Amino acid sequence: MALDGVKNADMTSFQVWPNPTNGILNIEAEGMYTIEIRNVLGQIVLQAEKVETIEISSLENGVYFLIVKLNGKSFITKVVKR
């Protein structure tokens, strides 16, 4: 199980796990945030606000990009759905 996360100098951080996933992504972030999941074509396939888990089992297996918009900044991490 991999734990992906981002932390920058102004202490904005988030973590996403497990990655790769079979369908459930856990998200931990500080503050109010929104989430978009996009496919490799850049199409939004899922959106959510301030959630701790996201169910993506209905998505096809492959690579997706999870975009967390937090404190006026956007952070992107790659997610693999198996």
N, C-alpha and C positions, 0 to 999 in steps of 0.2 A: 504494500500500500504506500502510495506516495502522497506527500502533503505539499501542495503548492501554495505559495504565499508571496505577498509583496509587502515591503515595508520601506517607506522613504524617510527622508531627513526630518519631515515635520510630524512624524509619528503616526501617519495614516497607515493603517494596515488591514489586511484581510487574509483569510486562509480558506482554501477549498480542498476537500478530501472526500472519498478516495479518488485518486486519478491514476490509472483508468478506473472507470466505474461501470457497473452493470445496470444502473438506473437511478440511484439515489446519490445526490451530491450534498454534502454538508458544507455550510458556509458560516464563517465567523468573521464579523467585521465590527468596527467601532463606529457608532454614529448612525445616522440615517443614510440609507443607500438604496439604489435600484440596481437591478440585474437584467441584462439581456444575454441571451444565448443566440449566437449566429452560426449558420452553417458556413462551409468553405466558399459559398457564393456570396456571402455577406448578407443573406436574408435572415431577418429576425424570426426565430422559431419558438422563442419563449421569452416572456417578460415577467418580472416579479418585483415587489418592493419589500425590503426588510424581512426576509424569510431566513430560517435557519436550515431548511432542507428544500431541495428542488428535486422533483420526480421527473426524470428524463427517459424512463424506460420505453415510452412510446416513440422516441426518436430512433431513426435508423442508426446502426452501428457506424462509427466513423469519428472524424475529428470535428470539434466545435470550438468556438471562441466564446468564453465567458467574459463579459464586460461588466465590471462593477463601477458604478458612478457614485463616488463617495466624496463628500466635502468639496464639491466643485471640480473634482478631478476624475478622470477615467483610467481604469486599470484593466488590462487584458491579460488573460491566461488561457492557454490551450487546454481543452478537456477532451479526453478520449472516451467514447462510449463503446462498450463491447457488447 
